[in-house]
Amino acid sequence: MVVFLSVGIVGFGLGPQFPLLWGIAFTGLFAWYHLNCSWEALYDGISDSLLMGLQAILIIFLAYTLVSTLIQAGTLPTLMYYGVELLSPKIFLPLTAILITIITLAIGSSWTAVGALGVAFIGIGSGLGIPAPMTAGAILTGAYTGDKMSPLSDTTNLAAAVTDTDLYDHIRAMRPGSMLALGISLVLYTVLGLSVSGSIPEGRIAAIQTAIEGSYVVTPLVFVPLLIILGLAVYGIPALPTLGAGVFVSALTSILVQDVPFASAWDAAVYGTGPKTGMDLVNGLLESGGMVDAAWAITIVIAALSLGGMLERTGILAVLAHHLTQLCRGVSSTTSVTALSAISMNILAAEQYISIVVPGLSLRNLYREQGLKSQNLSRAVEAAGTTTSALVPWTSGAVFMSGVLGVPTVQYAPYYFFGFLSPLILLFMGTTGWRIMHTDQNEPASTSSTGDATVPAVGED
């Protein structure tokens, strides 16, 4: 399957849909002939996986719709209008990461933060001469840092739940590594900003603002949809109704403020926007595909979830997890195996929830046997699972982020520093014993934090 994906996507430049379909066909035939698995069992696995991923599918539909309605309402164009005037190219990248971190920490959803603000930051960066992949990397660094540290985040709560860890103990365990990864990222973004920021061509900012003013009413009133979205999210309203409310308020704003006809406002929600501002740069940044354009992303997510469901139902993921536990002989190797498990679940199951659930449930007894507190496991599955999901092109997270930001995964990946630093710092913790917590602080488990002393093998639960 990994060969199918590599050859199809990298070798032939195909979209992920058909390489995933090849994997589905191969897995089905293998399960049918070699594992004697019935079609009914495979279908149940597919349907269970799709049910688990239904929220992600609906969020993608709403997010694509929201971006189009926010553009039509003038919200994102106005953010770009003021952003290119107030921000400096030299500080733009680190400041973007910090602002997105704060917003995501408050609302608890990386997807909501990126869906509501990502396009605006991409536009501001482009206006300042910052390449879109760099801006996307800074956005994702902020989004996943804030998501990991927020008690409102679904993945943060899930990691705590499946590892039987108190939520705030889990957040406290993640804080040092996350802050270190964010700090290093900010330094790298500062260096990157200094290296790419030359002098802005004379008149460019004025030209961008003139182009925006020629097509949209620039007024603080257009920020009402954004304030409502952020307010609902901070209040604790789930992502789906929050995004849905944003769509309705944005459409209403476009009708009342931008004087868009009623039918045109909803056409933009469905079919997207194609502004003609007189400036190609602005036109390109404010083009969107709407709900219809979401279909491309949805097909990838459905195929990936179907494949993950088949792998789960046939027992392939369970066998993989079981054999990985045999490699755990101490804190260092246990941490490494946990990270490998989470990343491999992202690659094979294409869903960040699976990257948390499978290692979390499979390895928690092993952590107990080694005298390790559950916070070590909950931190590990998030640090290696949640953060790396945006680096695997066929996961729902990467599909969403690349689609909303308009930057392919392979282009933003080199600048998404947090996605690499988070698992690397986790491995550093396991190797050195830094911030490793034992069940008895006075008498740590017999395994040293850097050694690999033998522990009893863990059987299937």
Buried (B, 14 or more C-beta within 10 A) or exposed (E): BEEBBEEBBEEEEBBBBBBBBBBBEBBBEBBBEEBEBEEEBBBEBBBBBBEBBEBBBBBBBBBBBBBBBBBBBBBBBBBBBBBBEEBEBBBBBBBBBBBBBBBBBBBBBBBBBBBBBBBBBBBBBBBBBBBBBBBBBBBBBBBBBBBBBBBBBBBBBBBBBBBEBEBEBBBBBBBBBBEBBBEBBBEBBBEBBEEBBEEBEEEBBEBBBBBBBEBBBBEEBBBBBBEBBBEBBBEEBBBBEBBBBBBEBBBBBBBEBBEBEEEBBBBBBEBBBEBEBEBEBBBEBBBBBBBBBBEBBBBBBBBBBBBBBBBBBBEBBBEBBBEBBEEBBBBBBBBBBBBBBBBBBBBBBBBBBBBBBBBBBBBBEBBBBBBBBBBBBBBBBBBBBBBBBBBBBBBBBBBBBBBBBBBBBBBBBEBBBBBBBBBBBBBBBBBEBEBBBBBEEEEBBEBEBEEBEEBEEBEEE
